[in-house]
């Protein structure tokens, strides 16, 4: 990977944008972790209370055909950040950079001395860089997953003014970790550093003593996000990327009223014996833990909504809620229990609908009419274009394309701004595309046709009749299969790090 920075065309004084520049909308993008399509009340969930997110949906637009960029965390986040689908973006999997031979001590606990994932390609611009270049304050709180510690792609080097959370998504498996990472431009930090959680490290990372740890990362990250949000002012536009870790495993949280409300609530409970290698501590109330984690996340969203209203920022703030991919089965989670309607097949790591179709809600009182439900079909790689439209960043592809790469510096998104606002004509993708090397799966959606490729074998489904993708109709529709396979060959660029098996044609 070439580490040369992309050409950024600074706008200089914002006066050039005119008097309206100070009224540019703020954006808060909340991306939670491994929440399934049916895990919210407003998407049909019957067992988990999500009153705040349900209210968010009633006050804005709820999408029924929104798609993640990938069925797993790091590449899905990469498609959002880069505006590239997973056939073009550099990060297409959860490649880790930690080693058992390179460790450090935290109290009596051993942890990795370097952690993180494959870095975003520095030859291609990402969303925080665009927004910082256009006068926005930028804050990110939660998971980074776009480069390991000390790499060429950490928040301080990629347009983020304030960061607090996990550089490494593997570290985020532990909700009471030994450390978190931070960077603050305002505080004069030279780069990303570790913040040791002193109370936590007095106790073991696994086993009975783990319950004595008190510094809960989800609360700490949310508190930092709220502190940052509280410093924002009307007329000074900001972009907040809140990549919260709930409700991803492990299934652990404070023993407070939220968890107590679910204990004994379910007629059947589930025990999980733990997985020390994956940093998932055991629990004997997995169902209660999972439900409470979603309600805890809902409470955090409610606090964000209340803060925007308190500061008079709600009307001019685009508030988005979504999930990075489909539901997981890790750490004792049981998505089949909570989604008994079986609406979608597939879970995290699958290109079937359940692995990639996600909840997506947008509230923007100034422009988006309340109570709308949209079936517009789009994916995370459309959000760079959408955010630029919202912020009035014109011709972003031309301005931020790396001239040394030319047309091979891909921008794959189509803005959904017209769908949100009713202003202008909504352009459509001919198709959407996914690939994921770990399970060797690909996916293409064109209208109601859905092609799933599993280890090179093709399966075709008509989602208008078969949303659960049970009936393969490839043999009866060879022309459709051929067309969708051709799209794969058009969209896929080779990656030595993340290889997939293409179907024959």
C-alpha positions as CSV (number, residue, x, y, z in Angstrom):
1,X,0.0,0.0,0.0
2,X,1.4,3.4,-1.0
3,X,1.4,5.8,1.9
4,X,1.3,9.0,-0.1
5,X,-1.5,11.3,1.0
6,X,-4.3,12.1,-1.4
7,X,-4.4,15.6,-2.9
8,X,-6.6,17.7,-0.7
9,X,-7.8,21.0,-2.1
10,X,-8.3,23.2,0.9
11,X,-11.1,25.8,0.7
12,X,-9.3,28.4,2.8
13,X,-11.5,31.1,4.2
14,X,-15.1,29.9,4.4
15,X,-16.3,33.4,3.2
16,X,-16.1,32.0,-0.3
17,X,-19.0,29.8,0.5
18,X,-21.2,32.9,1.2
19,X,-23.2,34.0,4.2
20,X,-25.2,30.8,4.3
21,X,-22.0,28.9,5.2
22,X,-22.6,29.3,8.9
23,X,-26.0,27.6,8.6
24,X,-24.6,24.4,7.1
25,X,-26.1,21.3,8.8
26,X,-24.4,19.3,11.5
27,X,-24.2,15.5,11.1
28,X,-24.1,12.9,13.8
29,X,-23.7,9.4,12.5
30,X,-24.4,6.7,15.1
31,X,-23.2,3.3,13.9
32,X,-23.8,0.5,16.4
33,X,-22.2,-2.9,16.3
34,X,-23.8,-6.1,15.1
35,X,-27.4,-5.0,15.6
36,X,-29.7,-7.0,13.3
37,X,-32.4,-5.7,11.1
38,X,-35.2,-6.8,13.4
39,X,-33.6,-5.8,16.8
40,X,-35.5,-2.5,17.2
41,X,-39.2,-2.0,18.0
42,X,-39.7,0.2,15.0
43,X,-38.5,-2.8,12.8
44,X,-40.8,-5.3,14.5
45,X,-38.9,-6.4,17.6
46,X,-41.3,-7.6,20.3
47,X,-39.0,-8.4,23.3
48,X,-36.7,-5.4,23.6
49,X,-37.6,-1.9,24.6
50,X,-36.2,0.8,22.3
51,X,-38.4,3.9,22.9
52,X,-35.9,6.5,21.9
53,X,-34.8,5.0,18.6
54,X,-38.5,4.3,17.9
55,X,-39.2,8.0,18.5
56,X,-36.2,8.9,16.3
57,X,-37.9,6.9,13.5
58,X,-41.3,8.5,14.1
59,X,-39.6,12.0,13.8
60,X,-37.7,11.2,10.6
61,X,-37.4,8.6,7.8
62,X,-37.0,4.9,8.4
63,X,-35.4,2.9,5.6
64,X,-36.4,-0.7,4.9
65,X,-33.8,-1.6,2.2
66,X,-30.6,0.0,3.6
67,X,-27.5,-2.1,3.3
68,X,-24.2,-2.3,5.1
69,X,-21.1,-2.2,3.0
70,X,-19.9,-5.6,4.1
71,X,-21.2,-8.4,6.4
72,X,-18.5,-7.8,8.9
73,X,-17.1,-4.8,10.9
74,X,-13.9,-3.3,9.4
75,X,-14.7,-3.5,5.7
76,X,-18.3,-2.3,6.3
77,X,-16.9,0.8,8.1
78,X,-14.3,1.2,5.3
79,X,-17.1,1.4,2.7
80,X,-18.7,4.2,4.7
81,X,-15.5,6.1,5.2
82,X,-14.2,5.8,1.6
83,X,-17.4,5.8,-0.5
84,X,-16.1,2.7,-2.2
85,X,-17.8,-0.7,-2.3
86,X,-15.9,-3.8,-1.2
87,X,-14.7,-4.6,-4.7
88,X,-12.8,-1.4,-4.7
89,X,-12.0,-0.3,-1.2
90,X,-8.6,-1.4,0.2
91,X,-9.9,-2.8,3.5
92,X,-12.1,-5.8,2.8
93,X,-11.7,-7.9,5.9
94,X,-10.7,-7.9,9.6
95,X,-7.0,-8.2,9.1
96,X,-5.4,-7.8,12.6
97,X,-2.1,-6.4,13.7
98,X,-1.5,-7.8,17.2
99,X,0.9,-10.6,18.2
100,X,1.3,-12.8,21.3
101,X,5.0,-12.3,21.1
102,X,4.7,-8.5,21.5
103,X,3.0,-7.9,24.8
104,X,2.9,-5.4,27.7
105,X,1.7,-5.7,31.3
106,X,-1.3,-4.0,32.9
107,X,-1.2,-4.9,36.5
108,X,-1.2,-8.7,36.5
109,X,-2.7,-8.8,33.0
110,X,-0.9,-9.3,29.8
111,X,-2.1,-7.4,26.7
112,X,-0.8,-6.7,23.2
113,X,1.8,-3.9,22.8
114,X,0.4,-3.0,19.3
115,X,-3.2,-3.5,18.2
116,X,-5.4,-2.6,15.3
117,X,-6.5,-3.5,11.8
118,X,-5.4,-3.0,8.2
119,X,-5.0,0.7,7.5
120,X,-7.2,2.6,5.2
121,X,-5.5,3.5,1.9
122,X,-3.9,6.9,2.3
123,X,-4.0,7.5,-1.4
124,X,-7.8,7.8,-1.1
125,X,-9.7,10.4,0.9
126,X,-12.1,9.5,3.7
127,X,-15.1,11.4,5.1
128,X,-13.5,13.1,8.1
129,X,-10.7,14.5,5.8
130,X,-13.3,16.0,3.5
131,X,-15.3,17.6,6.3
132,X,-12.3,19.0,8.1
133,X,-11.1,20.5,4.8
134,X,-14.5,22.2,4.5
135,X,-14.5,23.8,7.9
136,X,-16.3,21.2,10.0
137,X,-15.2,20.2,13.5
138,X,-14.8,16.4,13.5
139,X,-15.1,14.0,16.4
140,X,-15.2,10.2,16.5
141,X,-16.1,8.1,19.5
142,X,-16.1,4.3,19.5
143,X,-14.3,1.9,17.2
144,X,-11.8,3.2,14.6
145,X,-10.8,-0.1,12.9
146,X,-9.1,1.8,10.1
147,X,-5.5,1.2,11.0
148,X,-3.3,-0.2,13.8
149,X,-1.6,1.9,16.4
150,X,1.3,3.8,14.9
151,X,0.2,3.1,11.3
152,X,-0.2,5.6,8.5
153,X,-4.0,5.6,9.1
154,X,-5.0,6.6,12.7
155,X,-7.6,9.2,13.6
156,X,-5.1,12.0,14.2
157,X,-3.7,11.5,10.6
158,X,-7.1,11.1,8.9
159,X,-9.0,14.3,9.7
160,X,-10.4,13.6,13.1
161,X,-10.0,16.4,15.7
162,X,-11.2,14.4,18.7
163,X,-11.1,10.6,19.2
164,X,-11.8,8.4,22.2
165,X,-12.5,4.7,22.1
166,X,-10.9,1.6,20.6
167,X,-8.3,1.8,17.8
168,X,-8.6,-2.0,17.6
169,X,-12.0,-3.7,17.1
170,X,-10.6,-6.9,18.7
171,X,-9.9,-5.0,21.9
172,X,-13.5,-3.9,21.8
173,X,-14.5,-7.5,22.5
174,X,-13.7,-6.7,26.1
175,X,-16.2,-4.2,27.6
176,X,-14.0,-3.7,30.7
177,X,-10.7,-3.4,28.9
178,X,-7.2,-2.6,30.2
179,X,-7.0,0.6,28.1
180,X,-8.7,2.8,25.6
181,X,-7.2,5.1,23.0
182,X,-7.5,8.9,22.7
183,X,-6.5,11.8,20.6
184,X,-7.4,15.5,21.1
185,X,-6.2,18.2,18.8
186,X,-7.6,20.8,21.2
187,X,-5.4,19.4,24.0
188,X,-2.3,19.5,21.8
189,X,-1.9,15.7,21.6
190,X,0.9,14.7,19.2
191,X,-0.9,11.5,18.2
192,X,-3.1,8.7,19.4
193,X,-2.2,7.3,22.8
194,X,-3.4,4.8,25.3
195,X,-5.4,5.7,28.4
196,X,-4.9,3.0,31.1
197,X,-8.1,2.2,33.0
198,X,-6.5,2.0,36.4
199,X,-9.4,0.4,38.3
200,X,-9.9,-2.3,35.7
201,X,-6.3,-3.5,35.7
202,X,-6.4,-4.2,39.4
203,X,-8.6,-7.2,38.4
204,X,-8.3,-10.1,36.0
205,X,-9.4,-9.9,32.3
206,X,-11.2,-13.3,32.5
207,X,-13.0,-15.3,35.1
208,X,-14.7,-14.5,38.4
209,X,-12.5,-11.5,39.2
210,X,-13.5,-9.8,36.0
211,X,-16.8,-8.9,37.6
212,X,-14.9,-6.6,39.9
213,X,-13.9,-4.3,37.0
214,X,-16.0,-1.1,37.1
215,X,-14.8,1.0,34.2
216,X,-17.3,0.1,31.5
217,X,-16.0,1.2,28.0
218,X,-19.5,1.9,26.5
219,X,-20.3,4.4,29.2
220,X,-16.8,6.0,29.0
221,X,-17.0,6.4,25.3
222,X,-20.6,7.8,25.4
223,X,-19.5,10.3,28.1
224,X,-16.7,11.6,26.0
225,X,-19.0,11.9,23.0
226,X,-21.5,13.8,25.1
227,X,-18.7,16.1,26.4
228,X,-17.6,16.8,22.9
229,X,-21.2,17.4,21.7
230,X,-21.7,19.8,24.6
231,X,-18.9,22.0,23.3
232,X,-20.5,22.4,19.9
233,X,-22.2,25.7,19.0
234,X,-24.8,26.9,16.5
235,X,-23.2,28.3,13.4
236,X,-20.1,26.2,13.7
237,X,-20.8,23.0,11.8
238,X,-19.6,19.7,13.2
239,X,-19.5,16.0,12.1
240,X,-19.8,13.4,14.9
241,X,-19.1,9.8,14.0
242,X,-20.3,7.7,17.0
243,X,-19.2,4.1,16.3
244,X,-20.7,2.7,19.5
245,X,-19.8,-0.9,20.4
246,X,-23.2,-2.1,21.8
247,X,-24.6,-4.7,21.4
248,X,-21.6,-6.7,20.2
249,X,-20.3,-9.5,22.4
250,X,-19.1,-9.9,25.1
251,X,-22.5,-10.0,26.8
252,X,-21.5,-8.0,29.9
253,X,-22.5,-4.7,31.4
254,X,-23.2,-2.9,34.7
255,X,-25.6,-4.6,37.1
256,X,-28.0,-1.7,37.1
257,X,-31.7,-1.1,36.6
258,X,-31.5,-1.6,32.8
259,X,-30.1,-5.2,33.2
260,X,-32.3,-5.9,36.2
261,X,-35.4,-5.1,34.2
262,X,-34.6,-8.1,31.9
263,X,-33.5,-10.7,34.4
264,X,-36.0,-13.4,34.7
265,X,-38.1,-11.8,31.9
266,X,-37.6,-14.5,29.3
267,X,-39.3,-17.9,29.7
268,X,-36.0,-19.5,28.5
269,X,-32.5,-18.2,29.3
270,X,-29.2,-19.1,27.8
271,X,-25.9,-19.8,29.4
272,X,-22.5,-19.2,27.7
273,X,-19.4,-20.7,29.1
274,X,-17.0,-18.1,27.8
275,X,-14.3,-17.9,25.2
276,X,-11.1,-16.6,26.7
277,X,-9.2,-16.5,23.4
278,X,-11.8,-14.2,21.9
279,X,-12.2,-12.2,25.2
280,X,-15.8,-13.2,25.7
281,X,-16.4,-13.7,29.5
282,X,-19.1,-16.2,30.5
283,X,-22.7,-15.3,31.4
284,X,-25.6,-17.4,32.6
285,X,-28.2,-14.8,31.4
286,X,-27.2,-14.2,27.7
287,X,-30.8,-13.3,26.7
288,X,-31.1,-10.7,29.4
289,X,-27.7,-9.3,28.7
290,X,-28.3,-8.9,25.0
291,X,-31.7,-7.3,25.4
292,X,-30.3,-4.9,28.1
293,X,-27.4,-3.9,25.9
294,X,-29.8,-2.8,23.2
295,X,-31.9,-0.9,25.7
296,X,-28.7,0.7,27.1
297,X,-27.8,1.8,23.6
298,X,-31.3,3.2,23.2
299,X,-30.9,5.2,26.3
300,X,-27.6,6.7,25.0
301,X,-29.3,7.7,21.7
302,X,-32.0,9.3,23.8
303,X,-29.4,11.4,25.7
304,X,-27.9,12.5,22.3
305,X,-31.3,13.6,21.2
306,X,-32.0,15.5,24.4
307,X,-28.6,17.2,24.2
308,X,-29.3,18.4,20.7
309,X,-32.6,19.8,21.8
310,X,-31.2,21.4,24.9
311,X,-28.6,23.2,22.8
312,X,-31.0,24.3,20.1
313,X,-29.2,22.2,17.5
314,X,-31.8,19.5,16.8
315,X,-33.5,21.3,13.9
316,X,-30.3,21.7,11.9
317,X,-28.6,18.4,12.8
318,X,-28.9,15.3,10.6
319,X,-29.0,12.5,13.1
320,X,-28.5,9.0,11.7
321,X,-28.8,5.6,13.4
322,X,-27.6,2.4,11.8
323,X,-25.7,-0.9,12.4
324,X,-22.4,-2.0,10.8
325,X,-23.7,-5.4,9.7
326,X,-26.2,-8.1,10.5
327,X,-26.6,-9.9,13.9
328,X,-23.9,-12.0,15.5
329,X,-23.9,-15.3,17.3
330,X,-20.7,-14.6,19.3
331,X,-20.3,-14.5,23.0
332,X,-23.6,-16.3,23.7
333,X,-25.8,-14.1,21.5
334,X,-28.9,-15.8,20.1
335,X,-30.4,-13.8,17.2
336,X,-32.8,-16.6,16.3
337,X,-34.4,-16.2,19.7
338,X,-35.0,-12.5,19.3
339,X,-36.0,-12.6,15.6
340,X,-38.4,-15.5,15.6
341,X,-40.3,-14.2,12.6
342,X,-37.3,-15.4,10.5
343,X,-37.8,-12.5,8.1
344,X,-34.2,-12.7,6.7
345,X,-31.8,-15.5,6.2
346,X,-28.2,-15.1,7.1
347,X,-26.2,-13.4,9.9
348,X,-23.0,-11.6,10.2
349,X,-20.3,-12.8,7.7
350,X,-23.0,-13.8,5.2
351,X,-24.0,-12.0,2.0
352,X,-27.6,-13.3,2.4
353,X,-30.0,-10.5,3.4
354,X,-29.6,-11.1,7.1
355,X,-25.9,-10.4,7.0
356,X,-26.1,-7.1,5.1
357,X,-29.6,-5.5,5.4
358,X,-29.5,-3.2,8.4
359,X,-31.7,-0.7,10.2
360,X,-31.2,2.9,9.0
361,X,-33.0,5.9,10.4
362,X,-32.5,9.6,9.5
363,X,-33.9,12.6,11.5
364,X,-33.4,16.1,10.1
365,X,-36.3,18.3,11.2
366,X,-35.2,21.1,8.9
367,X,-35.5,19.0,5.7
368,X,-36.9,15.5,6.3
369,X,-40.6,15.1,7.0
370,X,-41.5,13.1,10.0
371,X,-43.0,9.7,9.9
372,X,-41.8,8.6,6.5
373,X,-40.8,5.0,5.5
374,X,-38.7,4.6,2.4
375,X,-37.9,1.4,0.4
376,X,-35.1,3.2,-1.5
377,X,-32.2,0.7,-1.9
378,X,-28.7,2.0,-1.1
379,X,-25.6,0.9,0.8
380,X,-23.0,2.5,3.1
381,X,-20.8,3.6,0.2
382,X,-23.5,6.1,-0.8
383,X,-23.0,8.0,2.4
384,X,-19.9,10.0,1.4
385,X,-21.9,11.4,-1.5
386,X,-24.9,12.0,0.7
387,X,-22.9,13.8,3.4
388,X,-21.3,16.0,0.9
389,X,-24.7,17.0,-0.5
390,X,-25.9,17.8,3.0
391,X,-22.9,19.9,3.7
392,X,-22.9,21.7,0.4
393,X,-19.5,20.2,-0.7
394,X,-19.8,20.3,-4.5
395,X,-18.0,18.2,-7.0
396,X,-16.4,16.1,-4.2
397,X,-15.2,13.4,-6.6
398,X,-13.4,15.9,-8.8
399,X,-11.9,17.8,-5.9
400,X,-10.7,14.9,-3.9
401,X,-9.8,12.3,-6.6
402,X,-6.1,11.5,-6.4
403,X,-4.7,12.7,-9.8
404,X,-2.0,10.1,-9.8
405,X,-4.6,7.3,-9.8
406,X,-7.1,9.1,-12.0
407,X,-10.3,7.1,-12.7
408,X,-8.9,4.2,-10.6
409,X,-9.4,6.2,-7.5
410,X,-13.0,5.0,-7.3
411,X,-16.0,6.8,-5.8
412,X,-18.9,4.4,-6.0
413,X,-21.6,6.3,-4.2
414,X,-24.9,7.9,-5.3
415,X,-26.3,10.5,-2.9
416,X,-29.6,9.7,-1.3
417,X,-30.2,13.4,-0.5
418,X,-33.2,13.6,-3.0
419,X,-34.9,10.7,-1.2
420,X,-34.3,12.4,2.2
421,X,-35.5,15.8,1.3
422,X,-37.7,15.4,-1.8
423,X,-35.5,17.9,-3.6
424,X,-34.2,16.9,-7.0
425,X,-34.3,13.6,-8.8
426,X,-33.1,10.5,-7.1
427,X,-30.5,8.6,-9.2
428,X,-30.4,4.8,-8.8
429,X,-27.7,2.2,-8.8
430,X,-28.0,-0.4,-11.5
431,X,-27.0,-2.8,-8.8
432,X,-25.4,-3.1,-5.3
433,X,-22.3,-5.2,-4.7
434,X,-20.6,-7.0,-1.8
435,X,-17.7,-9.4,-1.4
436,X,-16.2,-11.0,1.7
437,X,-13.1,-13.2,1.7
438,X,-13.5,-14.9,5.1
439,X,-16.5,-16.9,4.1
440,X,-15.7,-16.6,0.4
441,X,-19.0,-15.0,-0.5
442,X,-20.2,-12.4,-2.9
443,X,-23.5,-10.7,-3.4
444,X,-25.2,-8.6,-6.1
445,X,-28.6,-7.0,-5.9
446,X,-30.4,-5.7,-9.0
447,X,-34.0,-4.6,-8.5
448,X,-35.6,-7.6,-6.8
449,X,-33.0,-10.1,-8.1
450,X,-30.4,-11.2,-5.6
451,X,-27.3,-13.2,-6.6
452,X,-25.4,-14.9,-3.8
453,X,-22.0,-16.5,-4.7
454,X,-20.7,-19.0,-2.2
455,X,-17.2,-20.3,-3.0
456,X,-17.7,-19.6,-6.6
457,X,-21.2,-21.3,-6.9
458,X,-24.1,-19.0,-7.9
459,X,-27.6,-18.9,-6.3
460,X,-30.3,-16.6,-7.6
461,X,-33.3,-15.4,-5.6
462,X,-36.4,-13.2,-6.4
463,X,-36.8,-11.1,-3.3
464,X,-40.2,-9.9,-4.3
465,X,-41.4,-13.5,-3.8
466,X,-38.7,-15.0,-1.7
467,X,-37.3,-12.5,0.8
468,X,-35.9,-15.3,2.9
469,X,-33.8,-16.5,0.0
470,X,-35.0,-20.2,0.1
471,X,-35.6,-21.0,-3.5
472,X,-32.7,-20.8,-5.9
473,X,-34.1,-19.9,-9.4
474,X,-30.8,-19.6,-11.2
475,X,-31.5,-22.5,-13.5
476,X,-34.7,-20.9,-14.7
477,X,-33.1,-17.5,-15.3
478,X,-29.7,-18.0,-16.9
479,X,-29.8,-14.5,-18.6
480,X,-30.2,-12.8,-15.2
481,X,-27.5,-14.8,-13.7
482,X,-25.1,-14.0,-16.5
483,X,-25.9,-10.3,-16.2
484,X,-25.2,-10.3,-12.4
485,X,-22.0,-12.3,-12.9
486,X,-20.9,-9.7,-15.4
487,X,-21.4,-7.0,-12.8
488,X,-19.1,-8.9,-10.5
489,X,-16.4,-8.9,-13.0
490,X,-16.9,-5.2,-13.6
491,X,-16.8,-4.3,-9.9
492,X,-14.1,-6.6,-8.5
493,X,-10.5,-5.5,-8.4
494,X,-7.9,-7.9,-7.2
495,X,-6.7,-7.8,-3.6
496,X,-3.7,-9.9,-2.5
497,X,-4.9,-9.5,1.1
498,X,-8.6,-10.4,0.7
499,X,-9.1,-13.0,-2.0
500,X,-12.4,-14.3,-3.1
501,X,-13.5,-16.9,-5.7
502,X,-15.3,-15.4,-8.7
503,X,-18.0,-17.4,-10.4
504,X,-17.4,-18.7,-13.9
505,X,-18.9,-16.9,-16.9
